[in-house]
Amino acid sequence: MTRTDDISIKLETKMPGRKDSFIVLLGRFILLYWKTIILILWPIVLLPLVIINNEEMYKCLYVVTLMAMFWVTEVLPLPITGLIPIVLYPLMGILSTAKTADCYMNDTTMMFIGSLVIAVVIESSGLHMRVALLIIKLIGCSHRNLSLGLFSVTMFISMWISNTAATAMMIPIVDTVLLELETQGLGDRFIFDESSTEGEEEQGVERQKKPTHTTMVYYLSASYASSIGGIGTLVGTGTNLTFKGIYEERFPNSPGINFASWMLYTVPAMIVMGILTWLWLQIMYMGLFRPNSNDAKAIDIGKHGEKVAASVIDKKYKELGPVKWSEWIVGTLFITVVLLWFFRKPGFVKGWPSYITDLPVKDSTAAIGLTILLFIIPSRPDFLNAFNSDPDKRPTKSSPALITWKMIHEKMHWSLLFVLGGGFAIATGSSSSGLSKMLGNSLSGLKDYNAFTILVLVCLFAECVTELTANVAVANIILPVLAEMSRAVHLHPLYLMLPAAMCCSFSFHLPVGTPPNAIASAAGHIRTNDFIIAGIGPTIITLIVTVFSWNTWGVYVFDLYEYPSWAEPLNTTLTSSL
């Protein structure tokens, strides 16, 4: 029996004739039903917003505040909260049902669907695993090199598939390598927690195991690298696409966000963040620059240890077999769609759509075009033997396509579409109802503050809040506000919105902060206090790199030197230097 079980039994045991006080009963009731209490009371608490003033902007504020609380506390699943505007907007006279529903299926959501399909087919083909193992083999198999290879591979793969999938893919590789090294007597994966008392052991209380510092580096690397790598491309994580959708919805006359300019800024920043975060883990837990420390001695596995680790990686690679037809085709199509995204509107040359049509073409066209091809191209080249002279080699049935609807149904994260749609609905409703203008007027006093100071505070706020709730939910709440703040202080909207969107991905302190953290915590038995300490470095690194890289390289890439006329809601042209 564990200590928790023992405490629970004591709490539930009642002394004869003893009655719990009302305060105790009320406390238990609140702990059990706090979600239901918020669901019932919060809409009532907000009613004065619409009772005192019946204007559309206050009705919209009611819906936005309601959704913000539900998203932060997660009293309802995030996707279900995202659907609230479809019910309340028409009934409260903010937007019609048709206009509200349009927010849930636009260029950004179509691109998101296409990116999810690409991620699913890459995972199904095994291409990501082959690339990962090849890179790790090239970098080397000492503990330091192996952790660098793991970090680099996870960061790269997370640029193209979900952060959760990237982390989940790397954890089995880590487990296998560390287990084999432990079997060979080259280091322990876990140690027992010495904080348990002798009395507890005598009572049969199981001692908790905790990871060694070396083990922590591997699991934390998988988690942190996936979060950092997610900022590298527009399709890397949901917060990037949330930002793109809200920005283009709020500023329809802006040039928009294209794949090339995003990568041109984020990839250098991502690499710097990744290197510094890896160095932080090495210094903290692997004795870098401390050659005589216990941590440094623990990772010295010698040539024999490196051979053991290399043999594990080599064995896993051989298990994949020779490169399959599906891997070649998926790899070729993947490179093709990335090039189409990058060269749609690269800036330094004419984009490829301009040679085909005068109509505007967005990135979702290439994403959905690839998706259709994946349903057409067969996963095996059996058709090449259809006329073979040897009857045994002729196919007896047609090969399935590279991707099937069953695969999509089982592996696609459809729910995030409703979270994205809810954010876009907030942006549209705020603009239509006049809430945006009201917020802009109320924030006009911020003009007296330095732009750099505002940026630091916004990024710090985003990184802190995203530790407590879902990244996409945080982005949906703060980005519309930042859009109006930009108008109020006459800053280019991108100046605050894009770095804030990036910072929404940087959750490093809590296991529940983001799915990669939860996966690493469960697999590596990493305690919350260890996560809190380890996350100090990445939080400071990502904040500093984001702020300073944005104020230098980012301002240059996106040409943020002047306040654009298209940012104004009215037909006024205002320019203001950053």
N, C-alpha and C positions, 0 to 999 in steps of 0.2 A: 504493500500500500504506500502511495506517495504522500508527501507532506500535505499537498493540496487536498487529497481525498480525506485525510485525517481532519483538516480544518473544516471541510464541508460537513463532515459527520457531526463535528462539535457544534457547528452553527445550527444544524437541523435538529439536534437533540434538545428536547424541552424538559425542564425540571417540572415535577408534578406541582400543579397549582400555579405555575408561573405563566404570565401572559406578556407577550411582546408589546412594547409601547407603540403608539400610533406612529411616532417618528421612525421607528425601526421598520414597521410595516410599509410606511410610505417610501422609505429608502429602497426597500426590496422591490416595491412596485415600480418605481422609477427605473431601477437598474434592469428590470425585466422588460419593461414596455416603453423605454425611452424613445424608440423609433416611432412607435404609434403616437406617442404624446406629441412629438414634433410634427408629424403628419397632420394631426388634428388641430393643434394650437397655433402653429406658425401661420397658416392661412388666415386664422382669426385675428392674430396679433397685427397682421399687415393690413387689415380691413380699413383702418383710418386713412390710409393712403388714397383709397378710392371713395371713401364716404365724405371726407372733408373737401376733396377736389375731384370732380368727375371728368376732368380733361383726359384725353387719350394718353398723354405722356405719363400721367400718374397711374393709369391702368397698366401701361407697359412696365413702369417701374415696379408695380405690384408683382407682375409675372416674373420679371428678371430677378427680383429679390427672393421670391419664392423658390425659383429654380436654383439660385446661388446657394441657399441654405440646404436644399435637398441634395445638391451635388457635393457640397463640402462634407456633410454628415453621412451621405450615402444611405439615407433612410429608405430610399427606393433605388433599384438598380440604375446606374447612370443612363443607359439607353431609354428607360421608361421616363425618367425625368426629362430627357431630351424631347420627348413627344408632347409634353405639356402645352407648348404653343399651339399645336394643331387643335386642341380643345378650347383653350382660353382666349386666344387671339380673336377668332371669329365671334365668340359669345360676348366678348367685352368690347367689340367694335374697333379693334386695333388693325387687323388685317383680315381679308377674306380667307376662307379655307383654301381656295385655289392658290392664292399668292403665298400663303404660309407653307403649303405643301411643296411649292416650287423650291423653297429653300433647302429641302431635303434631297433634291436630286439636281445637281448642277455640275459644272465642269470639275470642281474640286472633288466631289463625291464620286464622280465617274473615274477620275484619275486614281482615287483611293481604291476603288473596286479593281481597276486594272493592276495596281501595284500589289494588292493582296493576291490576285490570281498568279502574278509573276512569282511572288514569294512561295506560294503553294507548289507551283510546278518545279521551282528550283529545289525545294525540300524533297519533293517526291522523286526527282531524278537522282538525288544524292550528289549533285554537283557541288553544293556548298561544303559537304564533308570532304570531298576529294581536294578541293582548293585549300581547305583548312589544314589538312594533314600534310599536303605538299609544302605549304609555307612553313609549318612548324619544323618539318624535316630540314628545310633549307637554313633556317635560323640556328638550329642546334638544340641539344638536349641536356645541357647543364641546367640546374634549377633556374639560374638567372636568365639564360637564353630561352628556356622552355616557357617561363612566365612571360617573357617579352613576346614570344611567338603567339602564345595564347591571347595576350592582350591585343596584339596587332590584328590577328585573324578575326577575333570577335568584333573589334571595332570596324573592320572593313565589311564583314558580312552584315553587321547591323545597319550599315548604310542602305542596304537593299531589301532586307527582310525585317520583320518585327523584332524589337529588342528582346522580347520574351523568347521568341524562337531561337535567336542567336545565342542567348544564354543557355537555354535548354539543350542546344546542340553541343555546346562545349563541355558541359558538366560531366557527361559520361566519359569523355576523353580524360578529363582531370582525374576522375575516380579511378579509372583503369591504371593510369601512370603511377599515381600515388600508392595504390594498392600493391602494384608489382614492386615498387621500390621498398615498401614496407616488408613484403614477403622476402625480399633479398637482404633484409637487415640494414637497409640504407636510410633509415629515418621513420619515425612514427607519423601516422596521419592525425591521430587524436591522442589526447592524454586525459586522465580523469581529473575532474575538478577537485582540488584539494580543500575547497572551502567547506565540504561536508564534514560533519563532526563524527567523532567515534561513536557517540550514542546513536546517531542516525544509522550508521552502518550495522550496529548490533540489532537494531529494530528491523533490519531488512530493507532499509531505504536504498534504492539503487543510486549509485553515484553517477552524476551527470558527466558525460564526456564532452570535452571541448577541443577545438582544433588547435594544432600547433601553429606557430607564427607562419611557418612555411606553407601549411595547408591553407591558412586564411588568405595568403597572397593569391593563390590560384583561384579560389572561389570569388574573392572580391574583385579580382581582375576580370573575370567573366561578367560580373554584374556591372562594374563601373565602365568597362570598355563598351558594353552594349548601349548604355545610356549616352556616353559621349559620342559614339559612332552614329547614333540615331540622328544627330544634327547635320550629318554630312551631306545628305540629299533631301530633296523635298518629300520623297516617299519613305524616308528613313523612320519616321515616327508620326503618330497621329497629330501631335502638337504643331508640326510643320505645316501639315495640310489644313489644320484648323486656322492657323495664322493666314495662310494663303487665301482661304475662303472668306474669312472675315474682312481682310484687307481689301480684296477685290470687290466684295459686296458693299463695303462702306465707301470705297473710293472708285466707283465704276469708270471714271475718266482717267484714272492713273495708268501708267504703262503696265501695271501688274507685276507679278513675280515670275521670272522664268528660271528654268533648270540651270542654265549656264551661269547666270550671275549669282544664284544661290550657292552653287558649288565653288565658284571662284572666291567667294568670301569664306564660307564655312569650312571647307576642307583644310586650308592652312591653319585656321583657328583650332579645328578638331585635332589635327596632328600635334600641335603645341600642347593642347590640353592633355592628350593621351600620353605624350612623352613625360610631362611633368607629373601626372598622376601615377604612372608606372614607377617613376623615380621616388615618389613619395612612399609608395608601398615597399619599394626596395630598402629605403632608408629606415622606415619604421619597423619592418618585420623580417627583412633578409640581410640586415647588417651591412648595407652598402656604406662605404667610408668608415666602417667600424670593423676592421679585419679580425680583431681579437675578441669580438663579442660572441655570445652563445648563438645568436641568430646566424652570424656569418659561418660559424663552425657547423651549424646544423645543415646548411645547404651545400657543404663541401662533400659531394658524393663520389668524387674522383672519376677516373676514366671508366671504371667498371660500372658505376651508377649511370653515367651518361650512355653507356652501351645498353644497359637495361632499359632505360627510358626510350632510347632510339629503337630498340627491338619492339617495344610495345607499339610505338607509332607506326613502324614499318609493318607490323602484323595487322594493325587496323586498316592500313592502306591496302594491303594485299587482299583483305577480306572484301574490299569493294570490287575486286576483279578488274579486268581490262575496261578501258573507257567505253561506255555504251553509246549506242546510236542516240538515245534520248539525251544523254549528257552533251554530246556534240551539238545537237540541234538546239537544246535549251540554252547552252552557252552562246551559240551564234545569235539566236534571237534576242537574248538578254543584252549582248553587246550592241546589237542593232538598235534596240529600243532606247538604250542609254544615249547612243549617238543621235538618234532622232530627237530625244528630249533636249540634249545639249545644243544641237544646231538648229533648233526651231527658231530661236531668236538670240543668237550668241552675242550680238552687238558689234563684233569686229568684222563680220561678213554678213551678207544677206542670208536670212533663214531659208531653209529648204521649202517651206510652204509658199514662199513668195514666187517660186518658179512654177507653181501649180495653180494657185488661185489668188484672187485679190481679197477673198474673205478672211477674217481672222481665224486662225487655227490654234487651238490650245493643246497642252500636253496630253490631255485625256484622249485625243484622237489617236496618238501613237500607242497609248496604253491599251485602249480597247481594240485597236487593230491587231496588236500582238495577241490579245486574248482570243480573238476569233481564229487566228492562225493556229493557236495551241489546240483548238477543238478540231482542226482540220488535219494537221500533220500527224501521221501515225507514230506511236511510241516505239515500234520495231520495224525494221526494213524488210519485213516478210514479203512484201509485194515484189521485191527484186527477184525472188525465186519463183514467181508465179508460172514462168514458162521454162523452168529448169528441166533438163532431160531426165534427171533423177526424180521419180515420182515422190520419193520419201522426203525430198527437200521442198516440195511445193506446199504452200500454206493451205490449211484446211478451213481456216476462218480468218476473217480480217482482223488486223491488229487494232486495239483501241487507240484513241487519240492520246496525245501527250498529256492532256488533262481531261477529266470527265466531270460531269455535273455532280456525281457522287463524291468525288474528291473535294470539290468546292463546298458542297453541303456539309461535309464532315470537318473541314479544316479552316474554312473562312471565318473570320471574326466579324460577322455581319453587324453585331450590336453597336460597334463604334460608328457606323453610318448614322444612327439616330442621335448619338452624342454630337457628332459633327453638325448634323442638320439642326439640332436644337441651338447650337451656337450661332449658326448662320441666321436662324429665325430671330434670335435675340438682336443681332446686328440690324436686320431688316426692319423689325418692329420698332426698335429704338429710333431709327432714322425716320420712319414713316410717321410715328406718333409725336415727334418733336422732343422726345426724351434726350436725344443726342445733343440738340441745340441747348437744352436746359443745362445739361452736364457741362457743356463747353463754356457756357456763361458762368457757371458756378466755379469753374477751375481757372478762370481768367487771371485770378490773383497770382498764379504761379509764374507769370511772365517775369516777375522780379527775381526769380531764382535762376542760377546758372544751369545751363542745359546739361552739363556734365554731372552736376550734383543730382539733378532729377533722374538721369539715366542710372546712376549708381543706386539710388534708392529704389527705383523700379525693379532693377535686376535683383537686388538683395531681397526685396519683398517677394518676387516670383520664386526665388530659390527656397525661401523659408516656407511659403504657403504650400508649395508642391510636395514638401515632406509629409504633409498631413492629409492630402487627398489626391485624387487621380489627376495626372498631368493635363490631360485633355480638358477636364472639367475646370481646372485653374485657368487654362488658356481661354476657354469660352467666357469666363467671368471677367478677366482683367483686360483682354485685348480690346473689346468695344470701348471700355473706359479710357484706355490709353489713346485710342483713335481720337476721342473728343479732347483729351488732354493736349494732344499734339496741335489740334486746331486752336485751343485756348491760348497756348504759349507760342504759337506760330513756329512750330518745329516741323520738319518733314515727318509725316506719319511713320515712315519706316524707322526713324531714329530711335523711337521708343518701342515700337511694336515688335520689330524683328528680334532684337536681343532679348526682349522679355519672353518671346515665344521659345527661344533657345533655352533660356534659364528654366522654363517650365519642365524641361527634360532632366534637369540636374537634381535628382533626388538621391542622396548618398548616405543619409544618417539612420534611416529606419527600415527594418525589413518590410514593413507594410507600405513604404513610400512608393514603390513601383514593383511590378511583377519580377523583373530580374533580381532585385534585392531579396524578395521572398523566396525565389528559387535557390539562390546562393545560400541564404540563411538556413533553409531546411536541409539542403544537401550537405553543407559544411558544418552544421550544428553551431553556427555563429550566433552568439548572444547579442541582445540589443545594445548593451553597453559597449561591446566591441565594435558594433556597427557605428555607433555614435562617435567614438574616438577615431576610427578609421576614416570616417566621412569628413572630418575637419579639413584635411588636406585638399581633397577633390573639390569641396565647396569653395574654399578660398581660391584655388587655382582657376576653376571655371569662371568665377566671378571676375577675377582680375583680368584674365585673358579675354573674356567677352567684352568687358568695358574698354580696355585699351586697344584691342584689335579692331573693335567697331569704330572707335573714334579716329582711327588712322586708316587702315586698309578698307574697312567697311564703308566709311564716308566716301572714299575714293571710288570704290566699285559701284556704289549705288547713286553717286553724284548727289549727295545730300547737302550741298552747300547753301541752297536757297529753299525757302518755303514755297512749294509749288502752287500755282493758281488753281489747279484741279482739286486741291484739298479743301478749298472753301465751299461750304454748302450753298452760298449765295453767289451771284454773278459779280463778285468783287475780286480784284487781283491784288493780293498782298504778298510782298516779298520781304523776307527777313533772313538775315545771315545767321548761320549757326554760330 
